Amino acid sequence: MPRDTFVTIDDIPVMYVAGEKGRPIPEQAPEAFRELEAKLPSLKGRKFYGVEFAGEYRACAAIRENDDPSSLPHPAWVIPGGKYVRRFEALVKENDIDPDRPFIEYYRSQRELFIMVPVK
């Protein structure tokens, strides 16, 4: 069984598209990402995150230093930093989850995904 990897991340400024709250997360995510990506001129060089918090899914793209905040195609938000654990099996049962911060999916590439769960 893999061991937990604890990471501390900084706040991450992002632009996002929210899924339809109340629908299952697996239904919200693809639709939100399609809408997010459709308005971006290019996906190259962007960091993408999926965030689930209180039944809402947000497809997010990190805001880069050269992005003009006044011309972003989507609303801005900040993924809260803090201590997270990077492993999904039985995370909720094995750790002291922080309910005030969201679960984060970090799409490191099209083939690699990290799930980070907020812990106290």
N, CA, C and O atoms as CSV, one atom per row, in Angstrom:
chain,resi,resn,atom,element,x,y,z
A,1,MET,N,N,0.839,-1.174,0.000
A,1,MET,CA,C,0.000,0.000,0.000
A,1,MET,C,C,0.891,1.246,0.000
A,1,MET,O,O,1.819,1.334,0.804
A,2,PRO,N,N,0.621,2.217,-0.895
A,2,PRO,CA,C,1.453,3.413,-0.941
A,2,PRO,C,C,1.299,4.239,0.334
A,2,PRO,O,O,0.240,4.264,0.961
A,3,ARG,N,N,2.377,4.905,0.689
A,3,ARG,CA,C,2.347,5.763,1.875
A,3,ARG,C,C,1.822,7.138,1.489
A,3,ARG,O,O,1.920,7.564,0.338
A,4,ASP,N,N,1.265,7.815,2.476
A,4,ASP,CA,C,0.782,9.168,2.241
A,4,ASP,C,C,1.956,10.100,1.962
A,4,ASP,O,O,3.028,9.962,2.551
A,5,THR,N,N,1.741,11.036,1.067
A,5,THR,CA,C,2.708,12.087,0.813
A,5,THR,C,C,2.040,13.387,1.211
A,5,THR,O,O,1.071,13.811,0.582
A,6,PHE,N,N,2.556,14.021,2.253
A,6,PHE,CA,C,2.006,15.298,2.687
A,6,PHE,C,C,2.736,16.412,1.957
A,6,PHE,O,O,3.962,16.402,1.849
A,7,VAL,N,N,1.969,17.370,1.459
A,7,VAL,CA,C,2.537,18.521,0.768
A,7,VAL,C,C,1.893,19.781,1.328
A,7,VAL,O,O,0.737,19.765,1.751
A,8,THR,N,N,2.640,20.857,1.328
A,8,THR,CA,C,2.093,22.160,1.682
A,8,THR,C,C,2.156,23.012,0.434
A,8,THR,O,O,3.223,23.194,-0.152
A,9,ILE,N,N,1.003,23.537,0.028
A,9,ILE,CA,C,0.961,24.348,-1.186
A,9,ILE,C,C,0.604,25.787,-0.824
A,9,ILE,O,O,-0.049,26.048,0.187
A,10,ASP,N,N,1.043,26.705,-1.667
A,10,ASP,CA,C,0.677,28.112,-1.534
A,10,ASP,C,C,-0.708,28.307,-2.152
A,10,ASP,O,O,-1.200,27.442,-2.876
A,11,ASP,N,N,-1.326,29.446,-1.862
A,11,ASP,CA,C,-2.563,29.796,-2.550
A,11,ASP,C,C,-2.301,29.777,-4.055
A,11,ASP,O,O,-1.215,30.142,-4.506
A,12,ILE,N,N,-3.297,29.352,-4.826
A,12,ILE,CA,C,-3.142,29.270,-6.274
A,12,ILE,C,C,-4.213,30.135,-6.935
A,12,ILE,O,O,-5.383,29.751,-6.938
A,13,PRO,N,N,-3.846,31.301,-7.500
A,13,PRO,CA,C,-4.819,32.109,-8.233
A,13,PRO,C,C,-5.226,31.388,-9.518
A,13,PRO,O,O,-4.375,30.938,-10.286
A,14,VAL,N,N,-6.519,31.287,-9.738
A,14,VAL,CA,C,-7.036,30.570,-10.902
A,14,VAL,C,C,-8.212,31.323,-11.508
A,14,VAL,O,O,-8.802,32.205,-10.884
A,15,MET,N,N,-8.537,30.946,-12.746
A,15,MET,CA,C,-9.834,31.282,-13.330
A,15,MET,C,C,-10.590,29.968,-13.361
A,15,MET,O,O,-9.976,28.905,-13.449
A,16,TYR,N,N,-11.912,30.023,-13.289
A,16,TYR,CA,C,-12.641,28.767,-13.153
A,16,TYR,C,C,-14.001,28.788,-13.829
A,16,TYR,O,O,-14.554,29.841,-14.145
A,17,VAL,N,N,-14.517,27.590,-14.038
A,17,VAL,CA,C,-15.900,27.380,-14.454
A,17,VAL,C,C,-16.495,26.403,-13.457
A,17,VAL,O,O,-15.940,25.329,-13.225
A,18,ALA,N,N,-17.625,26.774,-12.868
A,18,ALA,CA,C,-18.283,25.924,-11.877
A,18,ALA,C,C,-19.265,24.983,-12.560
A,18,ALA,O,O,-19.962,25.348,-13.506
A,19,GLY,N,N,-19.292,23.755,-12.042
A,19,GLY,CA,C,-20.287,22.803,-12.505
A,19,GLY,C,C,-21.638,23.157,-11.914
A,19,GLY,O,O,-21.764,24.097,-11.129
A,20,GLU,N,N,-22.635,22.397,-12.299
A,20,GLU,CA,C,-23.985,22.627,-11.787
A,20,GLU,C,C,-24.128,21.942,-10.436
A,20,GLU,O,O,-24.243,20.718,-10.362
A,21,LYS,N,N,-24.122,22.730,-9.371
A,21,LYS,CA,C,-24.189,22.194,-8.009
A,21,LYS,C,C,-25.431,21.318,-7.860
A,21,LYS,O,O,-26.506,21.632,-8.371
A,22,GLY,N,N,-25.248,20.217,-7.147
A,22,GLY,CA,C,-26.353,19.292,-6.939
A,22,GLY,C,C,-26.299,18.088,-7.861
A,22,GLY,O,O,-26.881,17.046,-7.558
A,23,ARG,N,N,-25.603,18.221,-8.983
A,23,ARG,CA,C,-25.409,17.079,-9.875
A,23,ARG,C,C,-24.204,16.291,-9.391
A,23,ARG,O,O,-23.343,16.851,-8.713
A,24,PRO,N,N,-24.116,14.999,-9.721
A,24,PRO,CA,C,-22.934,14.218,-9.320
A,24,PRO,C,C,-21.656,14.835,-9.906
A,24,PRO,O,O,-21.646,15.317,-11.038
A,25,ILE,N,N,-20.593,14.807,-9.117
A,25,ILE,CA,C,-19.312,15.385,-9.542
A,25,ILE,C,C,-18.858,14.815,-10.884
A,25,ILE,O,O,-18.399,15.582,-11.730
A,26,PRO,N,N,-18.966,13.484,-11.124
A,26,PRO,CA,C,-18.526,12.958,-12.425
A,26,PRO,C,C,-19.290,13.545,-13.616
A,26,PRO,O,O,-18.805,13.496,-14.746
A,27,GLU,N,N,-20.464,14.090,-13.371
A,27,GLU,CA,C,-21.199,14.763,-14.451
A,27,GLU,C,C,-20.799,16.230,-14.573
A,27,GLU,O,O,-20.793,16.786,-15.672
A,28,GLN,N,N,-20.465,16.858,-13.445
A,28,GLN,CA,C,-20.091,18.275,-13.465
A,28,GLN,C,C,-18.726,18.506,-14.116
A,28,GLN,O,O,-18.549,19.459,-14.874
A,29,ALA,N,N,-17.766,17.632,-13.819
A,29,ALA,CA,C,-16.371,17.858,-14.219
A,29,ALA,C,C,-16.158,17.975,-15.726
A,29,ALA,O,O,-15.591,18.975,-16.166
A,30,PRO,N,N,-16.583,17.005,-16.544
A,30,PRO,CA,C,-16.281,17.123,-17.983
A,30,PRO,C,C,-16.899,18.358,-18.621
A,30,PRO,O,O,-16.278,19.013,-19.457
A,31,GLU,N,N,-18.116,18.666,-18.224
A,31,GLU,CA,C,-18.799,19.833,-18.784
A,31,GLU,C,C,-18.077,21.127,-18.398
A,31,GLU,O,O,-17.899,22.019,-19.227
A,32,ALA,N,N,-17.661,21.219,-17.126
A,32,ALA,CA,C,-16.957,22.416,-16.667
A,32,ALA,C,C,-15.619,22.580,-17.392
A,32,ALA,O,O,-15.254,23.693,-17.770
A,33,PHE,N,N,-14.888,21.479,-17.588
A,33,PHE,CA,C,-13.605,21.578,-18.293
A,33,PHE,C,C,-13.792,21.939,-19.763
A,33,PHE,O,O,-13.000,22.702,-20.317
A,34,ARG,N,N,-14.822,21.404,-20.396
A,34,ARG,CA,C,-15.079,21.776,-21.800
A,34,ARG,C,C,-15.315,23.277,-21.916
A,34,ARG,O,O,-14.772,23.932,-22.805
A,35,GLU,N,N,-16.130,23.818,-21.008
A,35,GLU,CA,C,-16.418,25.248,-21.036
A,35,GLU,C,C,-15.173,26.078,-20.722
A,35,GLU,O,O,-14.937,27.104,-21.359
A,36,LEU,N,N,-14.379,25.642,-19.746
A,36,LEU,CA,C,-13.147,26.349,-19.380
A,36,LEU,C,C,-12.191,26.409,-20.571
A,36,LEU,O,O,-11.710,27.480,-20.943
A,37,GLU,N,N,-11.928,25.263,-21.152
A,37,GLU,CA,C,-10.945,25.172,-22.246
A,37,GLU,C,C,-11.408,25.870,-23.513
A,37,GLU,O,O,-10.580,26.371,-24.274
A,38,ALA,N,N,-12.713,25.913,-23.758
A,38,ALA,CA,C,-13.243,26.497,-24.999
A,38,ALA,C,C,-12.890,27.969,-25.155
A,38,ALA,O,O,-12.728,28.444,-26.280
A,39,LYS,N,N,-12.769,28.697,-24.058
A,39,LYS,CA,C,-12.503,30.139,-24.143
A,39,LYS,C,C,-11.030,30.504,-23.978
A,39,LYS,O,O,-10.678,31.683,-24.018
A,40,LEU,N,N,-10.168,29.506,-23.794
A,40,LEU,CA,C,-8.743,29.789,-23.670
A,40,LEU,C,C,-8.100,29.747,-25.049
A,40,LEU,O,O,-8.373,28.829,-25.821
A,41,PRO,N,N,-7.259,30.712,-25.376
A,41,PRO,CA,C,-6.627,30.714,-26.693
A,41,PRO,C,C,-5.711,29.508,-26.911
A,41,PRO,O,O,-5.547,29.048,-28.041
A,42,SER,N,N,-5.114,28.996,-25.830
A,42,SER,CA,C,-4.242,27.835,-25.901
A,42,SER,C,C,-4.204,27.169,-24.528
A,42,SER,O,O,-4.317,27.834,-23.498
A,43,LEU,N,N,-4.046,25.858,-24.531
A,43,LEU,CA,C,-3.919,25.121,-23.266
A,43,LEU,C,C,-2.448,24.928,-22.901
A,43,LEU,O,O,-2.112,24.595,-21.764
A,44,LYS,N,N,-1.591,25.142,-23.879
A,44,LYS,CA,C,-0.161,24.907,-23.689
A,44,LYS,C,C,0.403,25.799,-22.581
A,44,LYS,O,O,0.160,27.005,-22.547
A,45,GLY,N,N,1.156,25.180,-21.684
A,45,GLY,CA,C,1.817,25.911,-20.623
A,45,GLY,C,C,0.937,26.258,-19.436
A,45,GLY,O,O,1.408,26.882,-18.485
A,46,ARG,N,N,-0.319,25.872,-19.471
A,46,ARG,CA,C,-1.241,26.148,-18.362
A,46,ARG,C,C,-1.260,24.992,-17.379
A,46,ARG,O,O,-1.089,23.838,-17.771
A,47,LYS,N,N,-1.465,25.294,-16.108
A,47,LYS,CA,C,-1.666,24.273,-15.083
A,47,LYS,C,C,-3.160,24.201,-14.816
A,47,LYS,O,O,-3.826,25.223,-14.653
A,48,PHE,N,N,-3.678,22.976,-14.774
A,48,PHE,CA,C,-5.106,22.770,-14.589
A,48,PHE,C,C,-5.389,22.037,-13.288
A,48,PHE,O,O,-4.642,21.151,-12.871
A,49,TYR,N,N,-6.485,22.433,-12.661
A,49,TYR,CA,C,-6.901,21.844,-11.396
A,49,TYR,C,C,-8.401,21.583,-11.444
A,49,TYR,O,O,-9.150,22.325,-12.080
A,50,GLY,N,N,-8.823,20.547,-10.782
A,50,GLY,CA,C,-10.235,20.301,-10.539
A,50,GLY,C,C,-10.421,20.405,-9.040
A,50,GLY,O,O,-9.663,19.805,-8.278
A,51,VAL,N,N,-11.415,21.154,-8.611
A,51,VAL,CA,C,-11.626,21.378,-7.186
A,51,VAL,C,C,-13.063,21.001,-6.838
A,51,VAL,O,O,-14.009,21.439,-7.492
A,52,GLU,N,N,-13.209,20.185,-5.800
A,52,GLU,CA,C,-14.536,19.807,-5.317
A,52,GLU,C,C,-14.677,20.337,-3.907
A,52,GLU,O,O,-13.848,20.063,-3.039
A,53,PHE,N,N,-15.740,21.103,-3.685
A,53,PHE,CA,C,-15.961,21.686,-2.370
A,53,PHE,C,C,-17.455,21.852,-2.160
A,53,PHE,O,O,-18.130,22.539,-2.927
A,54,ALA,N,N,-17.955,21.226,-1.127
A,54,ALA,CA,C,-19.363,21.356,-0.745
A,54,ALA,C,C,-20.313,21.017,-1.896
A,54,ALA,O,O,-21.315,21.703,-2.104
A,55,GLY,N,N,-19.994,19.962,-2.637
A,55,GLY,CA,C,-20.877,19.497,-3.701
A,55,GLY,C,C,-20.759,20.233,-5.013
A,55,GLY,O,O,-21.497,19.938,-5.952
A,56,GLU,N,N,-19.841,21.190,-5.102
A,56,GLU,CA,C,-19.643,21.919,-6.357
A,56,GLU,C,C,-18.269,21.571,-6.912
A,56,GLU,O,O,-17.291,21.487,-6.168
A,57,TYR,N,N,-18.204,21.372,-8.213
A,57,TYR,CA,C,-16.941,21.092,-8.893
A,57,TYR,C,C,-16.530,22.336,-9.656
A,57,TYR,O,O,-17.356,22.956,-10.326
A,58,ARG,N,N,-15.260,22.707,-9.562
A,58,ARG,CA,C,-14.732,23.828,-10.342
A,58,ARG,C,C,-13.567,23.351,-11.186
A,58,ARG,O,O,-12.584,22.820,-10.668
A,59,ALA,N,N,-13.685,23.543,-12.487
A,59,ALA,CA,C,-12.577,23.308,-13.409
A,59,ALA,C,C,-11.764,24.590,-13.416
A,59,ALA,O,O,-12.306,25.664,-13.680
A,60,CYS,N,N,-10.469,24.495,-13.127
A,60,CYS,CA,C,-9.643,25.686,-12.933
A,60,CYS,C,C,-8.394,25.666,-13.809
A,60,CYS,O,O,-7.826,24.609,-14.085
A,61,ALA,N,N,-7.985,26.846,-14.235
A,61,ALA,CA,C,-6.707,27.038,-14.917
A,61,ALA,C,C,-5.952,28.105,-14.141
A,61,ALA,O,O,-6.483,29.182,-13.870
A,62,ALA,N,N,-4.709,27.796,-13.786
A,62,ALA,CA,C,-3.901,28.755,-13.022
A,62,ALA,C,C,-3.712,30.031,-13.833
A,62,ALA,O,O,-3.518,29.995,-15.048
A,63,ILE,N,N,-3.772,31.146,-13.137
A,63,ILE,CA,C,-3.523,32.441,-13.774
A,63,ILE,C,C,-2.013,32.630,-13.827
A,63,ILE,O,O,-1.321,32.513,-12.816
A,64,ARG,N,N,-1.519,32.924,-15.022
A,64,ARG,CA,C,-0.080,33.120,-15.200
A,64,ARG,C,C,0.289,34.588,-15.000
A,64,ARG,O,O,-0.563,35.474,-15.072
A,65,GLU,N,N,1.564,34.825,-14.751
A,65,GLU,CA,C,2.045,36.187,-14.512
A,65,GLU,C,C,1.733,37.130,-15.663
A,65,GLU,O,O,1.458,38.309,-15.439
A,66,ASN,N,N,1.773,36.624,-16.896
A,66,ASN,CA,C,1.551,37.499,-18.058
A,66,ASN,C,C,0.074,37.625,-18.439
A,66,ASN,O,O,-0.246,38.316,-19.406
A,67,ASP,N,N,-0.846,36.964,-17.693
A,67,ASP,CA,C,-2.277,37.116,-17.958
A,67,ASP,C,C,-2.738,38.492,-17.497
A,67,ASP,O,O,-2.321,38.976,-16.445
A,68,ASP,N,N,-3.592,39.110,-18.282
A,68,ASP,CA,C,-4.184,40.388,-17.917
A,68,ASP,C,C,-5.445,40.099,-17.105
A,68,ASP,O,O,-6.427,39.607,-17.660
A,69,PRO,N,N,-5.440,40.392,-15.798
A,69,PRO,CA,C,-6.588,40.062,-14.948
A,69,PRO,C,C,-7.909,40.654,-15.439
A,69,PRO,O,O,-8.968,40.069,-15.211
A,70,SER,N,N,-7.859,41.804,-16.109
A,70,SER,CA,C,-9.093,42.443,-16.572
A,70,SER,C,C,-9.665,41.788,-17.823
A,70,SER,O,O,-10.804,42.065,-18.199
A,71,SER,N,N,-8.885,40.916,-18.476
A,71,SER,CA,C,-9.398,40.294,-19.697
A,71,SER,C,C,-9.489,38.769,-19.606
A,71,SER,O,O,-9.515,38.085,-20.629
A,72,LEU,N,N,-9.536,38.241,-18.389
A,72,LEU,CA,C,-9.686,36.799,-18.241
A,72,LEU,C,C,-11.059,36.373,-18.756
A,72,LEU,O,O,-12.045,37.072,-18.524
A,73,PRO,N,N,-11.140,35.234,-19.452
A,73,PRO,CA,C,-12.428,34.805,-20.002
A,73,PRO,C,C,-13.359,34.159,-18.977
A,73,PRO,O,O,-14.503,33.835,-19.297
A,74,HIS,N,N,-12.877,33.969,-17.748
A,74,HIS,CA,C,-13.673,33.328,-16.701
A,74,HIS,C,C,-13.444,34.048,-15.377
A,74,HIS,O,O,-12.466,34.783,-15.239
A,75,PRO,N,N,-14.332,33.850,-14.396
A,75,PRO,CA,C,-14.134,34.474,-13.078
A,75,PRO,C,C,-12.849,33.996,-12.412
A,75,PRO,O,O,-12.403,32.871,-12.636
A,76,ALA,N,N,-12.266,34.855,-11.596
A,76,ALA,CA,C,-11.049,34.515,-10.852
A,76,ALA,C,C,-11.426,34.038,-9.449
A,76,ALA,O,O,-12.469,34.401,-8.905
A,77,TRP,N,N,-10.555,33.225,-8.890
A,77,TRP,CA,C,-10.741,32.673,-7.548
A,77,TRP,C,C,-9.358,32.259,-7.064
A,77,TRP,O,O,-8.413,32.246,-7.853
A,78,VAL,N,N,-9.220,31.923,-5.796
A,78,VAL,CA,C,-7.954,31.440,-5.259
A,78,VAL,C,C,-8.191,30.093,-4.592
A,78,VAL,O,O,-9.007,29.977,-3.677
A,79,ILE,N,N,-7.464,29.067,-5.062
A,79,ILE,CA,C,-7.492,27.777,-4.382
A,79,ILE,C,C,-6.682,27.965,-3.104
A,79,ILE,O,O,-5.508,28.330,-3.167
A,80,PRO,N,N,-7.295,27.720,-1.939
A,80,PRO,CA,C,-6.581,27.983,-0.694
A,80,PRO,C,C,-5.417,27.025,-0.467
A,80,PRO,O,O,-5.546,25.810,-0.616
A,81,GLY,N,N,-4.290,27.600,-0.105
A,81,GLY,CA,C,-3.117,26.795,0.200
A,81,GLY,C,C,-3.255,26.130,1.554
A,81,GLY,O,O,-4.277,26.262,2.228
A,82,GLY,N,N,-2.224,25.423,1.937
A,82,GLY,CA,C,-2.206,24.741,3.224
A,82,GLY,C,C,-1.662,23.338,3.065
A,82,GLY,O,O,-1.068,23.000,2.041
A,83,LYS,N,N,-1.867,22.533,4.080
A,83,LYS,CA,C,-1.347,21.168,4.101
A,83,LYS,C,C,-2.364,20.222,3.460
A,83,LYS,O,O,-3.548,20.244,3.798
A,84,TYR,N,N,-1.886,19.397,2.537
A,84,TYR,CA,C,-2.712,18.419,1.839
A,84,TYR,C,C,-1.986,17.079,1.841
A,84,TYR,O,O,-0.768,17.023,2.012
A,85,VAL,N,N,-2.734,16.017,1.652
A,85,VAL,CA,C,-2.140,14.694,1.501
A,85,VAL,C,C,-2.406,14.251,0.064
A,85,VAL,O,O,-3.498,14.456,-0.465
A,86,ARG,N,N,-1.380,13.630,-0.574
A,86,ARG,CA,C,-1.468,13.263,-1.985
A,86,ARG,C,C,-1.587,11.745,-2.135
A,86,ARG,O,O,-0.607,11.069,-2.446
A,87,ARG,N,N,-2.755,11.231,-1.919
A,87,ARG,CA,C,-3.075,9.830,-2.173
A,87,ARG,C,C,-4.561,9.709,-1.933
A,87,ARG,O,O,-5.079,10.357,-1.024
A,88,PHE,N,N,-5.270,8.906,-2.707
A,88,PHE,CA,C,-6.724,8.927,-2.599
A,88,PHE,C,C,-7.322,7.762,-1.828
A,88,PHE,O,O,-8.409,7.907,-1.271
A,89,GLU,N,N,-6.665,6.622,-1.772
A,89,GLU,CA,C,-7.256,5.456,-1.124
A,89,GLU,C,C,-7.465,5.708,0.364
A,89,GLU,O,O,-6.513,5.959,1.103
A,90,ALA,N,N,-8.684,5.641,0.780
A,90,ALA,CA,C,-9.067,5.748,2.190
A,90,ALA,C,C,-8.589,7.033,2.864
A,90,ALA,O,O,-8.395,7.054,4.080
A,91,LEU,N,N,-8.398,8.093,2.098
A,91,LEU,CA,C,-7.889,9.338,2.684
A,91,LEU,C,C,-8.813,9.899,3.754
A,91,LEU,O,O,-8.363,10.335,4.813
A,92,VAL,N,N,-10.081,9.884,3.474
A,92,VAL,CA,C,-11.011,10.487,4.414
A,92,VAL,C,C,-11.019,9.720,5.730
A,92,VAL,O,O,-11.164,10.317,6.796
A,93,LYS,N,N,-10.866,8.409,5.662
A,93,LYS,CA,C,-10.880,7.590,6.871
A,93,LYS,C,C,-9.584,7.700,7.660
A,93,LYS,O,O,-9.600,7.612,8.888
A,94,GLU,N,N,-8.469,7.892,6.976
A,94,GLU,CA,C,-7.162,7.802,7.613
A,94,GLU,C,C,-6.595,9.132,8.093
A,94,GLU,O,O,-5.604,9.135,8.823
A,95,ASN,N,N,-7.176,10.241,7.718
A,95,ASN,CA,C,-6.586,11.536,8.041
A,95,ASN,C,C,-7.613,12.477,8.651
A,95,ASN,O,O,-8.820,12.281,8.515
A,96,ASP,N,N,-7.113,13.491,9.319
A,96,ASP,CA,C,-7.958,14.505,9.919
A,96,ASP,C,C,-8.244,15.559,8.846
A,96,ASP,O,O,-7.481,16.511,8.683
A,97,ILE,N,N,-9.345,15.382,8.117
A,97,ILE,CA,C,-9.692,16.228,6.977
A,97,ILE,C,C,-10.092,17.627,7.458
A,97,ILE,O,O,-10.789,17.778,8.462
A,98,ASP,N,N,-9.639,18.637,6.726
A,98,ASP,CA,C,-10.013,20.021,6.993
A,98,ASP,C,C,-11.218,20.360,6.118
A,98,ASP,O,O,-11.059,20.539,4.910
A,99,PRO,N,N,-12.424,20.454,6.697
A,99,PRO,CA,C,-13.626,20.677,5.893
A,99,PRO,C,C,-13.749,22.093,5.343
A,99,PRO,O,O,-14.647,22.363,4.545
A,100,ASP,N,N,-12.864,23.003,5.752
A,100,ASP,CA,C,-12.941,24.383,5.288
A,100,ASP,C,C,-12.154,24.642,4.007
A,100,ASP,O,O,-12.176,25.753,3.476
A,101,ARG,N,N,-11.458,23.620,3.510
A,101,ARG,CA,C,-10.706,23.761,2.263
A,101,ARG,C,C,-11.127,22.653,1.303
A,101,ARG,O,O,-11.588,21.600,1.744
A,102,PRO,N,N,-10.974,22.875,-0.008
A,102,PRO,CA,C,-11.470,21.914,-0.992
A,102,PRO,C,C,-10.505,20.763,-1.273
A,102,PRO,O,O,-9.311,20.842,-0.983
A,103,PHE,N,N,-11.055,19.695,-1.844
A,103,PHE,CA,C,-10.256,18.629,-2.444
A,103,PHE,C,C,-9.747,19.192,-3.769
A,103,PHE,O,O,-10.474,19.911,-4.454
A,104,ILE,N,N,-8.496,18.870,-4.139
A,104,ILE,CA,C,-7.909,19.424,-5.360
A,104,ILE,C,C,-7.393,18.298,-6.245
A,104,ILE,O,O,-6.721,17.382,-5.773
A,105,GLU,N,N,-7.713,18.377,-7.532
A,105,GLU,CA,C,-7.112,17.505,-8.544
A,105,GLU,C,C,-6.125,18.374,-9.302
A,105,GLU,O,O,-6.500,19.432,-9.808
A,106,TYR,N,N,-4.880,17.952,-9.391
A,106,TYR,CA,C,-3.878,18.687,-10.156
A,106,TYR,C,C,-3.508,17.843,-11.359
A,106,TYR,O,O,-2.987,16.737,-11.214
A,107,TYR,N,N,-3.776,18.362,-12.540
A,107,TYR,CA,C,-3.483,17.652,-13.781
A,107,TYR,C,C,-2.058,17.993,-14.201
A,107,TYR,O,O,-1.815,18.972,-14.907
A,108,ARG,N,N,-1.132,17.167,-13.751
A,108,ARG,CA,C,0.281,17.406,-14.050
A,108,ARG,C,C,0.555,17.221,-15.537
A,108,ARG,O,O,1.412,17.899,-16.104
A,109,SER,N,N,-0.164,16.314,-16.161
A,109,SER,CA,C,-0.129,16.106,-17.606
A,109,SER,C,C,-1.418,15.380,-17.969
A,109,SER,O,O,-2.251,15.117,-17.100
A,110,GLN,N,N,-1.585,15.057,-19.241
A,110,GLN,CA,C,-2.793,14.332,-19.647
A,110,GLN,C,C,-2.810,12.915,-19.095
A,110,GLN,O,O,-3.861,12.275,-19.078
A,111,ARG,N,N,-1.680,12.421,-18.651
A,111,ARG,CA,C,-1.584,11.058,-18.129
A,111,ARG,C,C,-1.351,10.981,-16.628
A,111,ARG,O,O,-1.395,9.892,-16.056
A,112,GLU,N,N,-1.105,12.118,-15.977
A,112,GLU,CA,C,-0.767,12.091,-14.565
A,112,GLU,C,C,-1.651,13.065,-13.789
A,112,GLU,O,O,-1.736,14.250,-14.110
A,113,LEU,N,N,-2.300,12.533,-12.767
A,113,LEU,CA,C,-3.207,13.309,-11.943
A,113,LEU,C,C,-2.858,13.109,-10.481
A,113,LEU,O,O,-2.687,11.976,-10.031
A,114,PHE,N,N,-2.749,14.207,-9.730
A,114,PHE,CA,C,-2.552,14.131,-8.287
A,114,PHE,C,C,-3.851,14.558,-7.625
A,114,PHE,O,O,-4.444,15.570,-7.999
A,115,ILE,N,N,-4.285,13.794,-6.651
A,115,ILE,CA,C,-5.433,14.155,-5.829
A,115,ILE,C,C,-4.879,14.641,-4.493
A,115,ILE,O,O,-4.118,13.932,-3.834
A,116,MET,N,N,-5.262,15.849,-4.099
A,116,MET,CA,C,-4.808,16.386,-2.824
A,116,MET,C,C,-6.022,16.652,-1.934
A,116,MET,O,O,-6.970,17.333,-2.323
A,117,VAL,N,N,-5.958,16.099,-0.745
A,117,VAL,CA,C,-7.049,16.215,0.219
A,117,VAL,C,C,-6.567,17.097,1.369
A,117,VAL,O,O,-5.493,16.858,1.922
A,118,PRO,N,N,-7.362,18.128,1.740
A,118,PRO,CA,C,-6.922,19.036,2.799
A,118,PRO,C,C,-6.918,18.351,4.160
A,118,PRO,O,O,-7.888,17.697,4.543
A,119,VAL,N,N,-5.827,18.508,4.875
A,119,VAL,CA,C,-5.713,17.921,6.214
A,119,VAL,C,C,-5.311,19.003,7.202
A,119,VAL,O,O,-4.714,20.017,6.842
A,120,LYS,N,N,-5.655,18.758,8.446
A,120,LYS,CA,C,-5.319,19.717,9.509
A,120,LYS,C,C,-3.909,19.512,9.986
A,120,LYS,O,O,-3.448,20.225,10.878
